[in-house]
Amino acid sequence: MRRERRAAASAARREPARLAHRGRGARRGGRRGAGARRRPAAAHPAGAARPALPLDGGERHAPPRRDLRLLPAARRARDARPGPRGQPAAHRRAAAARGRGGRAVIPVCVLTGFLGSGKTTLLAHLLRQPGFARTAVVINEFGEVGLDHELVETSDESFVTLQTGCLCCAVRGDLVRTLDGLLRRRDAGAVPPFERVVVETTGLADPAPVLQALMTDAAVAGRMALAGVVTTVDAVNGAGTLERHPESAKQLAVADRLVLTKTDLPGAAPEALRARLAALNPAAPVLQADHGRIAPERLFDAGLPDPAGRMPDVARWLAAEAHAAGPRGRGDRHDAGITTFCLTREKPIRAVALALFLEALAEHRGADLLRVKGLLNIAESPERPAVIHGVQHVFHPPAWLARWPSEDRRSRLVFITRGIPRRWVELLLEALDEEVALAEDPRP
Ligand SMILES: Nc1nc2c(ncn2[C@@H]2O[C@H](COP(=O)(O)OP(=O)(O)OP(=O)(O)O)[C@@H](O)[C@H]2O)c(=O)[nH]1
């Protein structure tokens, strides 16, 4: 830990100047921001080497890098100005809630779960519901001859597209190309004008690269946004699968909703399994589907922030209390090597310290960061909290809420990790915060 502190401290001494330059470089146009000069992070499991700097939104081909400290203030100033054609502020806000080219952002839901756990059955049922019309489904099948797509019947307004190959290995390229192709075909009128996308992963897929691709890739980030992760779990085989296959634990740990299937079968032990699930993922509601039958609105309303910063229910999304207290009020939990915990801080976090903290986490323990969600009190933006969301080495662009959702202005950071000790994370944040404070005010 001492070595970690030293590395963090020396990084902190270098960083404030770098971040201060970033805004100026961007204004000159074309000059690469300071983040672009840093050494690249190790290649992550999706196969692409990406710098770990999290707070610039991860859009490597995006317009000028933004200084985290300037962003809310700049937005406030912009909101206060009359619009280009004198539109009222509400109209401009509505326009901002739309993606590239003024088009609505399309939510993408990820449906995962171990082999045979009932994903396709669930999907087939959903697609027969009127409330689930206008859905494009991307089914990833491993191997050349897959059958899942044959099993899913759709209405005229929905359709299934097939992607072969392993999502874990080829996600950055293949999934993003598939989604981008879907958007083009939608724009050209070649497919029905879908309003949501469901990506069904293969039962063996590690969901993290799928989530990363949806959160950051420039090709889809402007028009599509991750809207939630649903994981099916078989009530008969789920516990055994958890013992034998670590990827199953990961699928369950990152879920926003868990769906128990096959509870009608002899040998189903839903109550014992529920206890396991509550330990692995205390925040996700556990629903039940009988041969896929479940109300669609219960599944895909996870309330993730969208790119325009809209946040239907940030408290529910964060579920900080559930992560902090757990099913038996014990705090951290361990199951299948997965640890979840919530850090809570009264003192606002300096923007630079946060950027360094997330970067250090991603660089040093990125592979074990299954999911990080946070509602943060940033020292430079006390009235507008930042919402962050990360998976492994990649972080979603921070969403700045217009106001605090409640009286509680503490920063809350929820971690779902593979064995990262809570104390290590706490010390890292403390060390960086102290160092940044020292660098900003070096008086003894
Ligand atoms: N009895 C019962 N069988 C179910 C239920 N849900 C799914 N099944 C059956 O379980 C088997 C596997 O379901 P699928 O929907 O194909 O599972 P999957 O997760 O898509 O499977 P992979 O594509 O192999 O990963 C099928 O025979 C389904 O009919 C349920 O609630 N009860």
The ligand as an SDF file (V2000), in Angstrom:
LIG
                    3D

 32 34  0  0  0  0  0  0  0  0999 V2000
  -39.8890  -25.3970  -16.9020 N   0  0  0  0  0  0  0  0  0  0  0  0
  -39.3960  -24.2580  -17.3410 C   0  0  0  0  0  0  0  0  0  0  0  0
  -38.5540  -24.2680  -18.3990 N   0  0  0  0  0  0  0  0  0  0  0  0
  -38.0420  -23.1070  -18.8270 C   0  0  0  0  0  0  0  0  0  0  0  0
  -38.3300  -21.8670  -18.1990 C   0  0  0  0  0  0  0  0  0  0  0  0
  -37.6490  -20.8920  -18.8300 N   0  0  0  0  0  0  0  0  0  0  0  0
  -36.9630  -21.4850  -19.8250 C   0  0  0  0  0  0  0  0  0  0  0  0
  -37.1850  -22.8250  -19.8220 N   0  0  0  0  0  0  0  0  0  0  0  0
  -36.6190  -23.8260  -20.7180 C   0  0  0  0  0  0  0  0  0  0  0  0
  -35.2030  -23.8730  -20.5200 O   0  0  0  0  0  0  0  0  0  0  0  0
  -34.5380  -24.2060  -21.7270 C   0  0  0  0  0  0  0  0  0  0  0  0
  -33.4470  -23.1710  -22.0130 C   0  0  0  0  0  0  0  0  0  0  0  0
  -34.0600  -21.9160  -22.1970 O   0  0  0  0  0  0  0  0  0  0  0  0
  -33.4790  -20.7970  -23.1670 P   0  0  0  0  0  0  0  0  0  0  0  0
  -34.4340  -19.6780  -23.1470 O   0  0  0  0  0  0  0  0  0  0  0  0
  -33.1310  -21.3890  -24.4790 O   0  0  0  0  0  0  0  0  0  0  0  0
  -32.1520  -20.4460  -22.3860 O   0  0  0  0  0  0  0  0  0  0  0  0
  -30.9700  -19.4900  -22.8870 P   0  0  0  0  0  0  0  0  0  0  0  0
  -30.4550  -18.8000  -21.6800 O   0  0  0  0  0  0  0  0  0  0  0  0
  -31.4030  -18.6360  -24.0130 O   0  0  0  0  0  0  0  0  0  0  0  0
  -29.9360  -20.5840  -23.3860 O   0  0  0  0  0  0  0  0  0  0  0  0
  -28.5730  -20.3680  -24.2280 P   0  0  0  0  0  0  0  0  0  0  0  0
  -28.9430  -19.6820  -25.4970 O   0  0  0  0  0  0  0  0  0  0  0  0
  -28.0720  -21.7560  -24.3950 O   0  0  0  0  0  0  0  0  0  0  0  0
  -27.6560  -19.5780  -23.3770 O   0  0  0  0  0  0  0  0  0  0  0  0
  -35.6110  -24.2340  -22.7970 C   0  0  0  0  0  0  0  0  0  0  0  0
  -35.9430  -25.5690  -23.0210 O   0  0  0  0  0  0  0  0  0  0  0  0
  -36.7880  -23.4860  -22.1810 C   0  0  0  0  0  0  0  0  0  0  0  0
  -38.0320  -23.9570  -22.6500 O   0  0  0  0  0  0  0  0  0  0  0  0
  -39.2400  -21.8960  -17.0590 C   0  0  0  0  0  0  0  0  0  0  0  0
  -39.5440  -20.8660  -16.4120 O   0  0  0  0  0  0  0  0  0  0  0  0
  -39.7110  -23.1140  -16.6880 N   0  0  0  0  0  0  0  0  0  0  0  0
  1  2  1  0
  2  3  2  0
  2 32  1  0
  3  4  1  0
  4  5  2  0
  4  8  1  0
  5  6  1  0
  5 30  1  0
  6  7  2  0
  7  8  1  0
  8  9  1  0
  9 10  1  0
  9 28  1  0
 10 11  1  0
 11 12  1  0
 11 26  1  0
 12 13  1  0
 13 14  1  0
 14 15  2  0
 14 16  1  0
 14 17  1  0
 17 18  1  0
 18 19  2  0
 18 20  1  0
 18 21  1  0
 21 22  1  0
 22 23  2  0
 22 24  1  0
 22 25  1  0
 26 27  1  0
 26 28  1  0
 28 29  1  0
 30 31  2  0
 30 32  1  0
M  END
$$$$
